[in-house]
Amino acid sequence: MKKKTGIGLIVLSYIAFISLGLPDGLLGVAWPGIRGHFSLSLDAIGPLLIASTIGYSASSFLSGFFIRRMGIGGLLSVSCGATAVTLLVFAVSPVWWLLVAAAALGGMGAGAIDAGVNTFVAKNYSSRTMQWLHASFGIGITIGPVIMTVGISLTSRWQFGYYLVGFAQLALALAFYITKEMWKSTEPSSAMQKHEKADAALWATFTTLPALLSMLMFFIYTGVEVGLGLWAYTLLTESRGISSQLAGFITGSYWAMFTVGRIIAGWYTRKLSVSRLIYTAVALAMTGTLLVMINLSSWATIIGIALAGFSIAPIFPGLVSDTERRVGRQHQANTIGMQIAAAGLGA
């Protein structure tokens, strides 16, 4: 049975996930300015993304270990601090290689936040709350480009957006530090631990088949999710004859539909089991993808992309919520971290 831990911590969790999406939204708009500032080629973003992914996957994989050592509140405080340092380094660095190094640190912070908050919500809240948690990420990744665009318009400098979000992350790190005792209250007491199995060691979880299969699911799912979003614009403009303006709107809507899909899915979690919700989402997403593949008309392609984006949205949070059922409570925290790491590699 899920236990309620107070509205304050879940609101803070939602804010953390909004902040998790913000940096991703900043980079796309800031990249032309960063390229010009450091005299870089277009593909120089590769090392930046690789460094971030390595840090993200490493910290999320080990998050179960760190939660046992530091507690969720302590881990989130340190992780938000690391993310804040990364963003501020982006704003002030005079050399390109320092941005790449900072990206690895920021990836570590983001991975720990992602896995830590997912673990907290999975252990203490319902599947509905998990869906809305991930909808918060959609809000963050939507707001990020707006912040950067407004900052560039007002100051003609891309650094302003990183300053703003960096200081906001520092404030969030402070909030996690102040509330870390409240987060401890969500962890099992000694009396409860006598009746429950303690969390398994990391290697014990890694050698169980259900945990490995869970990692594989997240690897495949996130690769599909990001793949469709990444290539939709190119497909529409270079293969399907759709104007660049309309293609840009459709591609943006694909990501926006994640937020809508997860908000709506949250309302239905009391009527549908997590398994049924995931099966329904997969079936609808396959239908949308089929419409894109067979290319009956431009409108069929557009509808297919929108349907795929809307349908695929609940799968990731649904799978996180269902982790305990697949692997058992003693492997839950470790497996969630491993799943998030596999998702980063899949993307």
Summary of the structure (lengths in Angstrom):
residues: 347
radius of gyration: 20.2
end to end distance: 32.7
largest distance: 64.9
contacts: 1264
relative contact order: 0.15
helix: 86%
strand: 0%
